[in-house]
Amino acid sequence: MTTPLITARLITARLITARLITTRLISIRLEKVVHEDTVMDRKFVFTGLIYAVIGMSLGIFMAASHNHEQMVTHAHIMLAGFVVSFIYALCHKLWLGGAINTLKKVQFYVHQIGIAVLFLGLFLLYGGFIPMETIDPVLALASFFVLAGMIMMLILFIKSDEARQRA
């Protein structure tokens, strides 16, 4: 036979256990969100650093060979590849909190595809491997990819600001 005191203690113990389990589940979810955010900013830093290594290597090659035909390619790799990727990483780290959503993933890949195609196209063009008439549509499409990535980042930034104002 259980007394009201024992029943109250059992209910209290169950409530405490449920609370601990709920707190642990929330903690696990928050750790996952923090980890996912870290992944996005690290992805942008990692790819940006790769672009920096490629761009600096091209710059050193141009200086050593005294052939500066790839100056436009070098500038695009360093600015659109390295600098913009690094700025995107800072945006994710400082302002775009929350879990990774589809728009964040799409924005990352649209930017990376645009930069890679732009970099390769410019390299082929200014290296004299492909004529302007052939590569121009590809460069135009790649430029629109880079622009679309920037517009998506703007949308993400505006959405994160709206979410902060509501909170």
N, C-alpha and C positions, 0 to 999 in steps of 0.2 A: 504494500500500500504506500502510495506516495503522498507526501504532505504538500500543502501549498508552498512551503519554503523550498522543498526539493524541486517542485515543478518550476518555480520561479528561477532557481539556479540553473536548471536544464535549459530553459528558454533563453536566459542570459548567455549561457555558454554557447548555445547554437547561434544566437545573434552575433556574438563576438567572432565566432568561427566564420560565419557568413561575411561579416565585415572584413575580416582579414583576407579571405579568399577574393572578395571583390576588389579590395585595395591592391592585392598582388596582381590581379588580372589587369587593372587599370595601369599599374606600374609597367607591366610587360608591354601593353599597348603603347604607352608613352615612350618606352625605350625603343620600340620598333619605329615609331614616328621620328624620333630623334635620329636613329640610325639611317632611316630612309632619306631624311633631309641631308645628313652628312654625305650620303652617297651621291646626291645630285650635285652639291657644291664640289665634291671631290672629283666627280666625272668631268665637270667643266675645267677645274684646275689641271687635271691630268691631261686632257686633250689640248688645253691651252699651252701647257709646257711642251707637249710634243710639237705643236706648231712653232713654238719659240725655237726649239732645237733645229727644226727644219729651216726656218727662216734665217736664223743666225748662221747655220751651215752654208746656206745659199749666199748670204752676205759675205762670209769669209772667202768662199770660192770666187765670188765676183772680184773681191779686192785682190786676191792672189793672182787671178788670171788677167786682171785689168780689163775684163770684159763685163760691162755693166748692162748688158741687154736684158737681164732678168730683174732689173730694179723694180719694175711695176709688180712682178710676182712676189719679190721679197717684201715690198711694202704691204701688199694685201695679206700675205701670210702673217706678218708681224702684227698688223693692226686688226684686220677682220678675224684672223685666227687666234692669235695669242691674246691681244688686249681685250677684245670683245668677249672671248670665252672667260677670261679672268674677271671681267666686270659682271658677267652672268653668274659666276661662282659667288662673288660678293653679294649679289642680289639674293641668291638662294640662302646664303648664310645669314645675312642681316635682316631680310624683310620677308622672304617667302616661306614662312613657317607652315607647318602642317605636313600631312602625308603627301607622298608623291601621287599626283593624279595624272590622268591621261594627257591633259594639256602640257604639263611639265615634261612628260616623256616625249611627246610629239615635238615640242619646241626644241628639246635637246637634239633629237635626230634630224630635224629639218635644218637646224643651224649647222650640224656636223656635215651633212650631205652637201649643203650649199657651199660651205667653205672648201671641202675636199675637191668637189668638182671645179669650183672657181680656181683653186690653186693649181690643179692639174691642167686645166684649160689654158690658164695664163702661161704656165711653164711651156706647154706645147706651142702656144702662139708665139711668145717672145723668143723661144729657142729656135724658131724657124721650122718646126716639125709639121705644123698644120697651118694652112692659109687662113686668113681672117674670115673669108666667106664661109668656110666650113665650120669653124669653131665658134663664130659669133652667136648663133642661136643657143648653143650650149652654155656659153658664158652669160647670156641674158637670162636663161632659166636658172642658172646657179645664183645669179644676183638676186632674182626674185625669191629664191629659197632663203637667202641670207636676210633679205628684207622681211619675209614672212616670219622668220625666227625672231626678229627684233619686234615685230608687231605683237607676236604671241607673248614675248617677255613683257611688253607694255601692258597687255591684258592681264597677265599674272600679277604684275605689280599693282595695277589698279584694283583688282579683286582682293589682294591681300590687304590693301589700305582700307577698302570698304569693310572687310571682315574685322579689322582692328577697331574701326569706328563703332561697329555694332556691339563689340564686346565690352 
